[in-house]
Amino acid sequence: MLDRAIDAVRVVATDIVVVAAPDGSPTLSPNVTIAHDARAFEGPLAGLAAGLAALDPNARRAVVVGGDMPSLVPPVLERMLGRLEYADAVVLEADDRPRPLPMAIRSVVLGPVIGRLLAGGERRLRALLTEGRIVALDQATWRQDDPEGASLRDVDVPEDLSG
């Protein structure tokens, strides 16, 4: 499942970073960097901080996805990256609310914000959606590239695999 998420991101990005638990050592495809959470169970915002720290310091933007998102549609990710010209982060809207993943971010802007949020005890990725200039692509726009809405699918329990 992780390989499918990596393959989708590889279409739009040159550097791929996977964040694992402190003692995790997933088998990864070539040219994928592994970063580790500093401590286990610190939440997705801490994982994002670890991933950004592993990127080239000159990286200006990043695509953030979950490893449990096996059906990401690369043209949706491309559309999100294209909208970063006008925003600090771009997310998808579904059911009249913004979803935190997938997310395209201007890492140079949101990196310091993530540090501030973490220092204040925040651990939720959704907290970023209240910081800076956030664009939520409406369903009519992003579903032009993904009519089935597959880019929002994540697998949290085995039953999610059949959906």
C-alpha positions in Angstrom: 0.0 0.0 0.0 2.8 2.4 0.8 4.4 1.7 -2.5 1.2 2.8 -4.3 1.3 6.2 -2.4 5.0 6.6 -3.2 4.4 5.8 -6.9 1.7 8.5 -7.1 3.8 11.1 -5.4 6.8 10.2 -7.6 4.9 11.5 -10.6 5.0 15.1 -9.2 8.0 15.1 -6.9 11.7 14.4 -7.2 12.5 13.7 -3.6 10.4 11.3 -1.6 10.6 11.0 2.2 8.7 8.4 4.2 8.4 9.0 8.0 8.5 5.9 10.2 8.3 5.2 13.9 11.5 5.7 15.8 12.3 2.0 15.5 10.7 1.4 12.2 12.5 0.2 9.1 10.1 -0.3 6.2 11.4 -1.8 3.0 11.3 1.1 0.5 11.7 1.4 -3.2 15.0 2.9 -4.4 15.6 6.7 -4.1 13.3 7.0 -1.1 14.6 8.7 2.0 13.5 7.4 5.4 13.0 9.8 8.3 12.1 8.8 11.8 9.8 10.4 14.3 11.8 11.6 17.3 9.4 9.9 19.6 6.6 7.4 19.0 2.9 8.4 19.0 3.6 12.2 18.9 1.0 12.6 16.1 0.9 13.5 12.4 2.1 17.0 12.8 5.3 15.8 14.5 5.7 13.3 11.6 5.3 16.1 9.1 8.1 18.1 10.9 10.4 15.0 10.8 9.7 14.6 7.0 10.3 18.3 6.3 13.6 18.1 8.3 14.8 15.3 6.0 14.1 17.3 2.8 16.8 19.3 1.0 16.9 22.7 2.9 16.3 24.4 -0.5 13.0 22.6 -1.0 10.3 25.3 -1.3 7.2 23.0 -1.4 6.1 19.6 -0.5 3.3 17.2 -1.1 2.0 15.5 2.1 0.1 12.2 1.9 -0.6 9.3 4.1 1.1 6.0 3.5 -2.4 4.5 3.8 -3.7 6.4 0.8 -3.3 3.7 -2.0 -5.4 5.5 -4.7 -4.0 9.0 -5.0 -4.5 10.5 -8.5 -1.3 12.3 -9.7 -3.2 14.9 -11.7 -5.0 16.0 -8.5 -1.6 16.4 -6.8 -0.3 18.4 -9.8 -3.4 20.6 -9.6 -2.7 21.2 -5.8 0.9 22.1 -6.5 -0.1 24.5 -9.2 -2.3 26.4 -6.7 0.5 26.9 -4.3 1.3 30.1 -6.2 -1.6 31.6 -4.4 -1.5 29.9 -1.1 0.7 28.5 1.7 -1.2 25.2 1.6 -3.7 23.6 -0.7 -6.1 20.8 0.4 -9.1 19.1 -1.0 -12.7 19.9 0.0 -15.2 17.1 0.5 -18.5 17.1 2.2 -18.2 20.9 2.6 -15.1 20.8 4.7 -11.3 20.8 4.0 -9.5 17.5 4.4 -5.9 17.6 5.8 -4.6 14.9 3.4 -3.5 15.0 0.8 -1.9 18.5 1.2 0.5 20.6 -0.8 2.5 23.1 1.2 5.0 25.9 0.8 7.4 24.3 3.3 9.5 27.5 3.7 6.4 29.2 5.1 4.7 26.4 7.0 7.9 24.8 8.5 8.2 27.5 11.2 4.4 27.4 11.8 4.6 23.6 12.4 7.4 24.2 14.9 5.4 26.8 16.8 2.3 24.5 16.9 4.3 21.6 18.2 5.9 23.8 20.8 2.4 24.7 22.0 1.4 21.1 22.3 -0.6 20.7 19.1 -0.3 17.3 17.4 -3.1 17.4 14.8 -2.4 17.9 11.1 -5.7 19.6 10.8 -4.4 22.5 13.0 -2.4 23.7 9.9 -5.7 24.4 8.2 -6.1 27.4 10.4 -2.7 28.9 9.7 -1.7 31.1 6.8 -3.3 31.2 3.4 -5.1 27.9 2.9 -6.9 27.1 -0.4 -9.4 24.3 -0.3 -10.1 23.0 -3.8 -13.8 22.5 -4.2 -15.0 19.0 -5.3 -16.1 20.2 -8.7 -12.6 21.4 -9.4 -10.5 18.4 -8.2 -12.9 15.8 -9.3 -12.3 16.8 -12.9 -9.1 14.8 -12.5 -10.5 12.2 -10.0 -14.3 11.6 -10.7 -14.5 8.8 -8.2 -12.8 10.8 -5.3 -10.2 8.1 -4.9 -7.5 10.6 -3.8 -9.3 10.9 -0.4 -9.4 7.2 0.2 -7.4 6.0 3.2 -7.2 2.5 4.7 -7.5 2.5 8.5 -9.1 -0.9 9.0 -9.1 -4.0 6.8 -12.7 -3.3 5.7 -11.5 -0.1 4.0 -9.6 -2.3 1.5 -12.8 -3.4 -0.1 -14.2 0.1 -0.6 
